[in-house]
Amino acid sequence: MIDPDTTSVTLVDEIFPGDTNPYGTAFGGRILSLMDKAAGMAASKFARTDFVTASLDALDFRAPARLGEIVEIEARVVYTSTHTCGIKLVVLGSDKELWERRTCCEGVMFMVAIDEDGKPHPIPQLTPQTEDEREAWAYVESVHKRMLARRPKS
């Protein structure tokens, strides 16, 4: 088995006219789509398998990404359960004049590993090493537990 890769993935894109509302700011759905793509890449890089989106939670839009700006979506696996990766995401925006990065959005997404039949399967487990990693794990674990508690019992 390959060791899990815990390094982050960065997806870079530009906000074009079709990505914006009448106010010249990116549609929230466009930002979510980029976050979803980056989360899937981070999960696949971590566990070397296919993933699908299970949920998103703890999403916070802080500042708009504007027409013509560059957005960077940083995604990193910070939590695992049996077949789920919890990915912390940060969306940074920068204009093309000053290139000063600012946080536009932060959130957590959960991705589930699937086999060739689309069924969940086990993944390697993350072991937090530093205090920052343990804090990120604890936060995302609490988000995961709240999410699971909201689901109807079957």
N, C-alpha and C positions, 0 to 999 in steps of 0.2 A: 504494500500500500504506500502511496506517495504521501509525504508529510503535508499537512495543510499549509496553505500559503496565506498568511495573515496580513500581507501588505495591502494597502489600499489601491483602489482602481480610481482613475480620474477620467471622466468623460467630458470632452470639451465640445461646445457647440456655439452657434451664433444665433441671436434672436432676429428673425426675418419678419417682414410684414405679415405673412400668413400666420405667424405665431402670436400676433398681438391683438388686443381689443381696441376699441376706438380711442382709448387714452394713450396708446403707444406703449403699453406695458404687456408683458408676456401673459398669455392665458395660464391660469393655474394648472389646467389640465396638461398643457405643454410641458410645464416644469415637472409635473408628476410623471409624465411619460419618460422624460429623461432620467428622473430618479429611479424609476422602475427598471429601466435598461441598465443603469449603472449598478443597481443592487443585484440584478441577475448575474452580471459579469463578476462582481465581487464574490458572490456565493459560488459560482462555477470555478473561479480561480482558487478559492479556498478548498473546495472538496473534490474538484475534478470530475464533476457530474452535472447533469441537467437539473434545472430548478424552475419552478413556477412561483408566481406571486401568491402568497397566502393572505396577507393583510398589510395594511399600513396603519400607523398609529403615531401619536405624539408629533403630529405635523404642525409646524409653525412657520407661516410666511412672515418675514420680518421687513423686507424691502422689495420693491418691484425690480424685476429685470426688464430693461427697456429695449425698445427697437434699436438694433445695431450693436448691442452690447454682446460681450462674450460671457458665457456661463460655463463654469467648471463645476461638475458634480463629483464630489469626493465620496466614495463608498467604501466601507470597511466592515468586515464581519467582526462583531464584538461579543456575540453570544451564540451558543448552540444548544439545541436540545436534540433528541434522538435523530430526527430527520429535518430539522428546521435550523436555518441560519437567521440570526437577528442582525440586520445591517444598519449601521449609523450612517446617515447621509447628511452632507452639508452642500448647499448650492451657493456658490460664490459668483458674484457678477462684477464685471469690470467694463468701463468704457474704453474705447480704443485710443483715447487721447492720453489719459494719465495712467491707465492700467493699474489703478488702485483697486484692490479686491475688497468687496464688502459682502457680508452674509445676507443672502436673499431669503433663504429657507433652510430649515433643518427638520429632520424627521427620522423615523425608524420604520423599516420595512422588514417583513418576515417572508422568507423564501423557503419553499419545501422542495427537497430533493425527490426526483422521480426517476423510476426505471423506464425501460423501453415500453412497458405497458401503461405508463402514466400513473403507476402506483408509488406511494411514498416509500423511500428506502433509507436505511441508516447512513449517517455521515460521520466523518471523524469529529472528535470533540475538541473544542477550543479550551485551552487552559490559560486563563489570564496570568500574566507574569508580573506586571508592574501595578502600582497603586492606581494609576490612571486606567489601566485595562480592567482592574477589579471594579472600579467605580462605574465604568461604561457597562460592564457585564451586569452589575446589580441593577442599574437603571433599566436596561433593556429587558432583563429577566422580569422586573416588576411590570413593565409594559406588556410583556408576553402573558404573564399570569392574569392581568386585568382583561386582556383580550380573550383568553380562554374562558374566563369566568362569565363573560357576556354571551358566549355561545349557548344556544339551547341544548339542553341535555337530550341525548338520543337513546 
